[in-house]
Amino acid sequence: MGTVAFAGWTAPVRRKALIATLSSNMRPDCHALLLLLTVAGAWAQDPHELVRRSIARDQLDWVRMKDYTWQAHSTEKHLDSHGKVVSTKRETWETLMLDGQPYRRTLERDGKPLSPEEQRSEQKRLDRETRRLSSETPAEKQRRLEEAEKRRRREFAFLSEILELFDLLLDGETTVDGRSVWVVSGAPRPGAKAKSGDAKMLLKLRGRMWIDKATYQWARVEAETTDTISWGLFLARLNSGSKMTFEQTEVNSELWFPKRLLLTGSGRVGLIKRIALDEEIEWSNYRKFSVDSKIVTAPPLNPKN
């Protein structure tokens, strides 16, 4: 029996033992208390349970994210067939929340602030989106919020399939940024079948998670493709051996947010174009919105600037 299946089957048994220990004697003696701590500790370190809790925490962060704004910076390097950098693209942007919906506003390109003309263009886009959202009917807003909730549920279902599809192993304990973490590795179980089309790509990945002991948050995630992954009727392909590193950081006692994403790999776009790139995204400057905060349209920039 695979590790995931075994963990899932035994978790209810351990929970039942824990409940039985508590209910049999409301004032347990030292032996009962030791048994309680042992069972609870074993359950908490079950890799299946660790990952389940971490997914639940990630979804809670997803919901709370609508109360924050942040900035991000990306560096995209395109490589030739020998791994030599042939071009580099840099961009810095700010993500605002407009009525609970994320909106991306570009701040810099290739290390340079936007020109006055580009700033005016960005401001016009922001003004249009602000007006569009403010003019929504109650029915239109409800549909938009329902679509956002569908995306969240779809993401949760996608991540939850890890528990069904992967053999998970507790590789040990270490520290990340001074915090104690569990290290959990995983690979698809032989013969496992995904329930959703989205989750089929999980069967072509293997990875490792560093889960914070105090909060069950992902401090770090690494993944590598073990086969070619295709999208859009095979018009986009990501080759085997592509790697991803994702890091998070504690923003405050309330939640964790992304800190860094590193993608390295090669593939194909369309029937001919081949690509090889390294991309790094770093997030920073998280700020919590006041409930009463409001995005307002700005006057046009002075053309003489």
C-alpha positions as CSV (number, residue, x, y, z in Angstrom):
1,M,0.0,0.0,0.0
2,G,1.4,3.5,-1.0
3,T,2.4,5.9,1.7
4,V,-0.4,8.3,1.0
5,A,-3.1,5.6,1.0
6,F,-1.7,4.1,4.2
7,A,-1.6,7.5,5.9
8,G,-5.2,8.3,4.8
9,W,-6.5,5.0,6.1
10,T,-4.8,5.2,9.5
11,A,-5.6,8.9,10.2
12,P,-9.2,8.2,11.3
13,V,-7.9,5.3,13.6
14,R,-5.5,7.7,15.3
15,R,-8.2,10.3,15.7
16,K,-10.5,7.7,17.2
17,A,-7.8,6.6,19.7
18,L,-7.2,10.2,20.7
19,I,-10.9,10.8,21.3
20,A,-11.1,7.5,23.3
21,T,-8.2,8.6,25.5
22,L,-9.9,11.8,26.4
23,S,-13.4,10.5,26.9
24,S,-12.5,7.5,29.0
25,N,-11.2,9.6,31.8
26,M,-11.6,13.4,32.0
27,R,-8.5,13.6,34.2
28,P,-6.0,11.2,32.5
29,D,-3.1,9.8,34.6
30,C,0.5,10.2,33.5
31,H,0.4,7.1,31.3
32,A,-2.8,8.3,29.5
33,L,-1.3,11.7,29.0
34,L,1.9,10.3,27.6
35,L,-0.2,8.2,25.2
36,L,-2.2,11.2,24.2
37,L,0.9,13.2,23.4
38,T,2.5,10.4,21.5
39,V,-0.6,9.8,19.4
40,A,-1.1,13.5,18.7
41,G,2.6,13.9,17.8
42,A,2.5,11.0,15.4
43,W,-0.6,12.3,13.7
44,A,0.8,15.8,13.4
45,Q,4.0,14.5,11.7
46,D,2.1,12.3,9.3
47,P,3.2,13.7,5.9
48,H,-0.3,13.3,4.5
49,E,-1.7,15.3,7.4
50,L,1.0,17.9,7.1
51,V,0.3,18.5,3.4
52,R,-3.5,18.6,4.0
53,R,-3.1,21.3,6.7
54,S,-0.7,23.3,4.5
55,I,-3.2,23.3,1.6
56,A,-5.9,24.5,3.9
57,R,-3.7,27.3,5.2
58,D,-2.8,28.3,1.6
59,Q,-6.5,28.6,0.8
60,L,-7.1,30.8,3.8
61,D,-4.3,33.1,2.7
62,W,-5.9,33.2,-0.8
63,V,-9.1,34.6,0.8
64,R,-7.3,37.2,2.9
65,M,-5.1,38.4,0.0
66,K,-8.0,40.6,-1.1
67,D,-7.2,42.9,1.8
68,Y,-3.6,43.6,0.6
69,T,-1.6,45.4,-2.1
70,W,2.0,44.5,-3.1
71,Q,4.8,45.1,-5.5
72,A,6.6,42.6,-7.7
73,H,9.7,42.5,-9.9
74,S,10.4,40.0,-12.6
75,T,13.6,39.1,-14.5
76,E,13.1,36.9,-17.6
77,K,16.2,35.6,-19.4
78,H,15.9,33.9,-22.8
79,L,18.6,31.4,-23.6
80,D,20.0,29.9,-26.8
81,S,20.6,26.2,-27.4
82,H,23.9,26.3,-25.5
83,G,22.3,28.0,-22.4
84,K,23.8,31.4,-23.2
85,V,21.6,34.4,-22.4
86,V,20.5,36.1,-25.6
87,S,18.0,38.6,-24.1
88,T,16.8,39.9,-20.7
89,K,13.5,41.5,-19.8
90,R,12.8,43.2,-16.5
91,E,9.5,44.6,-15.2
92,T,8.3,46.0,-11.9
93,W,4.6,46.3,-11.1
94,E,2.1,47.0,-8.3
95,T,-0.9,44.9,-7.7
96,L,-3.9,46.8,-6.4
97,M,-7.2,45.4,-5.2
98,L,-10.2,47.0,-6.9
99,D,-13.4,45.9,-5.2
100,G,-11.8,42.5,-4.3
101,Q,-10.3,42.0,-7.8
102,P,-6.5,42.1,-8.4
103,Y,-5.3,44.7,-10.8
104,R,-1.8,45.0,-12.1
105,R,-0.2,48.4,-12.8
106,T,3.2,48.5,-14.4
107,L,5.8,50.8,-12.7
108,E,9.1,50.1,-14.5
109,R,10.4,48.3,-17.5
110,D,14.0,47.2,-17.8
111,G,15.0,49.1,-14.6
112,K,13.6,52.5,-15.9
113,P,10.5,54.3,-14.8
114,L,7.7,54.6,-17.4
115,S,7.8,57.6,-19.7
116,P,5.2,60.3,-19.1
117,E,3.2,58.9,-22.1
118,E,3.3,55.4,-20.6
119,Q,2.3,56.7,-17.2
120,R,-0.7,58.4,-18.8
121,S,-1.6,55.1,-20.6
122,E,-1.4,53.1,-17.3
123,Q,-3.5,55.7,-15.5
124,K,-6.2,55.6,-18.2
125,R,-6.3,51.8,-17.9
126,L,-6.8,52.1,-14.2
127,D,-9.4,54.7,-14.6
128,R,-11.4,52.6,-17.1
129,E,-11.3,49.6,-14.8
130,T,-12.3,51.6,-11.8
131,R,-15.3,53.1,-13.7
132,R,-16.2,49.7,-15.0
133,L,-16.3,48.2,-11.5
134,S,-18.1,51.1,-9.9
135,S,-20.8,50.9,-12.6
136,E,-21.5,47.2,-12.2
137,T,-25.1,46.2,-11.4
138,P,-25.7,44.1,-8.3
139,A,-26.2,41.1,-10.6
140,E,-23.0,41.7,-12.5
141,K,-21.0,42.0,-9.3
142,Q,-22.5,38.8,-8.0
143,R,-21.5,36.9,-11.1
144,R,-18.0,38.3,-10.9
145,L,-17.7,37.2,-7.2
146,E,-19.1,33.8,-8.0
147,E,-16.5,33.3,-10.8
148,A,-13.7,34.3,-8.4
149,E,-15.0,31.7,-5.9
150,K,-15.2,29.1,-8.6
151,R,-11.5,29.7,-9.4
152,R,-10.6,29.4,-5.7
153,R,-12.5,26.1,-5.4
154,R,-10.9,24.8,-8.6
155,E,-7.5,25.6,-7.3
156,F,-8.3,24.0,-3.9
157,A,-9.5,20.8,-5.7
158,F,-6.3,20.8,-7.8
159,L,-4.0,21.0,-4.8
160,S,-6.1,18.5,-2.8
161,E,-5.5,15.9,-5.5
162,I,-1.9,15.8,-4.4
163,L,-3.1,13.8,-1.4
164,E,-4.7,11.2,-3.6
165,L,-2.1,11.0,-6.3
166,F,1.2,11.2,-4.5
167,D,3.3,9.0,-2.2
168,L,4.4,11.4,0.5
169,L,7.5,10.8,2.7
170,L,8.7,12.8,5.7
171,D,12.3,13.4,4.9
172,G,13.3,15.1,8.1
173,E,13.4,18.5,9.8
174,T,15.5,21.6,9.2
175,T,15.2,25.4,9.3
176,V,14.3,28.0,6.6
177,D,15.1,31.6,7.4
178,G,15.5,30.6,11.0
179,R,12.2,28.9,11.3
180,S,11.8,25.1,12.1
181,V,10.2,23.2,9.2
182,W,9.3,19.7,8.2
183,V,10.6,18.4,4.8
184,V,8.1,16.4,2.8
185,S,8.9,14.8,-0.5
186,G,6.5,13.3,-3.0
187,A,6.1,11.5,-6.3
188,P,3.1,10.2,-8.1
189,R,1.9,6.7,-7.1
190,P,2.2,4.1,-9.8
191,G,-1.1,3.8,-11.5
192,A,-2.6,6.9,-10.0
193,K,-5.3,8.6,-12.0
194,A,-6.3,12.3,-11.7
195,K,-9.9,13.2,-11.2
196,S,-9.7,16.5,-13.1
197,G,-8.0,17.5,-16.3
198,D,-6.0,20.2,-14.5
199,A,-4.5,17.7,-12.1
200,K,-3.2,15.4,-14.9
201,M,-0.1,17.5,-15.0
202,L,0.6,16.5,-11.4
203,L,1.3,13.0,-12.6
204,K,4.3,14.5,-14.5
205,L,5.9,16.2,-11.4
206,R,7.9,15.3,-8.4
207,G,8.7,17.7,-5.6
208,R,9.5,18.6,-2.1
209,M,7.8,20.9,0.5
210,W,9.3,22.7,3.5
211,I,6.3,23.2,5.9
212,D,6.6,25.6,8.8
213,K,6.1,23.8,12.1
214,A,4.4,26.7,13.8
215,T,1.9,27.7,11.1
216,Y,1.8,24.7,8.6
217,Q,2.6,27.3,5.9
218,W,4.7,26.5,2.8
219,A,8.1,28.1,3.5
220,R,9.5,26.6,0.3
221,V,8.3,24.3,-2.5
222,E,10.5,22.7,-5.2
223,A,9.1,20.8,-8.2
224,E,10.6,19.2,-11.4
225,T,8.8,17.9,-14.5
226,T,9.4,14.2,-15.2
227,D,7.7,14.3,-18.6
228,T,6.5,16.8,-21.2
229,I,3.5,18.8,-20.1
230,S,1.3,20.3,-22.8
231,W,-1.4,23.0,-22.9
232,G,-3.9,24.2,-25.4
233,L,-4.2,21.4,-27.9
234,F,-0.4,20.8,-27.6
235,L,0.4,24.4,-28.8
236,A,2.5,25.0,-25.6
237,R,4.8,22.4,-24.2
238,L,7.1,22.3,-21.2
239,N,9.9,19.8,-21.4
240,S,11.0,17.2,-18.9
241,G,13.6,18.5,-16.4
242,S,12.1,22.0,-16.0
243,K,12.3,23.2,-12.4
244,M,10.4,25.5,-10.1
245,T,11.3,26.9,-6.7
246,F,8.6,28.8,-4.8
247,E,9.3,30.6,-1.5
248,Q,6.9,32.3,1.0
249,T,7.4,34.6,3.9
250,E,5.4,35.6,7.0
251,V,3.9,39.0,6.3
252,N,2.4,39.3,9.8
253,S,0.9,37.0,12.4
254,E,-2.2,36.7,10.2
255,L,-0.8,35.2,7.0
256,W,2.1,34.3,4.7
257,F,2.5,35.6,1.1
258,P,4.8,34.7,-1.9
259,K,8.4,35.9,-1.7
260,R,10.1,34.4,-4.7
261,L,9.5,32.2,-7.7
262,L,12.2,30.8,-9.9
263,L,11.4,28.9,-13.1
264,T,14.0,27.2,-15.2
265,G,13.2,25.2,-18.3
266,S,12.7,24.8,-22.0
267,G,9.7,24.0,-24.2
268,R,7.8,25.1,-27.3
269,V,5.2,27.7,-28.2
270,G,3.2,27.0,-31.3
271,L,4.4,24.4,-33.8
272,I,7.8,25.9,-34.5
273,K,9.1,28.3,-31.8
274,R,11.3,26.7,-29.2
275,I,12.1,28.6,-26.0
276,A,14.5,28.2,-23.1
277,L,14.4,30.6,-20.3
278,D,15.1,31.4,-16.6
279,E,12.5,33.6,-14.9
280,E,12.5,35.0,-11.4
281,I,9.7,36.9,-9.7
282,E,10.2,38.6,-6.3
283,W,7.3,40.0,-4.3
284,S,7.6,42.7,-1.6
285,N,6.1,45.7,0.1
286,Y,2.8,44.0,1.2
287,R,0.4,46.6,2.6
288,K,-3.0,46.0,4.2
289,F,-5.9,48.0,2.8
290,S,-8.1,49.8,5.3
291,V,-11.7,48.7,4.8
292,D,-12.5,52.3,3.9
293,S,-9.7,52.7,1.4
294,K,-10.8,53.7,-2.1
295,I,-9.0,53.9,-5.4
296,V,-9.8,57.2,-7.1
297,T,-9.0,58.3,-10.6
298,A,-6.0,60.7,-10.9
299,P,-5.8,63.9,-13.0
300,P,-3.8,63.6,-16.2
301,L,0.0,64.0,-15.9
302,N,1.5,67.3,-17.0
303,P,2.5,66.8,-20.6
304,K,5.6,68.9,-20.0
305,N,7.0,66.4,-17.5
